[in-house]
Amino acid sequence: MHKLLRKLSTPEKIQKYLDELPYNTEKLGETCRSPRLVVELNTAHCFEAALFGAAALRVNGQPPLILDLEAVRDDDHVIAVYRSNGCWGAIAKSNYAGLRFRSPVYRTLRELALSYFEHYYNLKGEKTLRAYSRPVSLARFDSIEWMTTEEPLWTIAEYLCTIRHTPILNGTKDRMYMDKRLYEAGLLGRA
């Protein structure tokens, strides 16, 4: 696995690798695999892809950071984040076309998180993104060998549920919906 991760020497190469992997469509909440198992089983969902992205970034000299995007009436989305020339970018896998890669052009994490807002929606067409976490260094989980273990990594997923998230909307309870064309475009290639 280490040899493969060294070849994925840029965020763009990491993203291309993840884009070519089949989306893990096992029942939600049943898998929480390490980067090693992502390679062995040749599949990943968003959380597994974020861990893989963070592992590849780490092997290539960047910190292994992930960030949780928190939603209402929808699943959270986890992304691997990185910095280049002082700006933030993201590596991500999703069933929704607009929730994937971000070039490193965002000056703050808030800007990066907001770039996902218009494309983050449930199957009813409701925009659901509401908050984002601070970056979490996966180095804190080195003791459980998160990069190579065969054990499920629920510890990391559960940790993301316990940390503080910064709200995106200031207290509004209004529901917001997608327009039909953007909704349909976001589902392009959905597994």
Helices and strands as residue ranges (DSSP letters): H 2-7, H 11-20, H 35-41, H 46-59, E 65-71, E 77-84, E 87-91, G 97-99, E 102-106, H 109-114, G 117-119, E 126-127, E 129-133, E 136-137, G 138-144, H 154-162, E 165-167, E 176-177, H 180-186
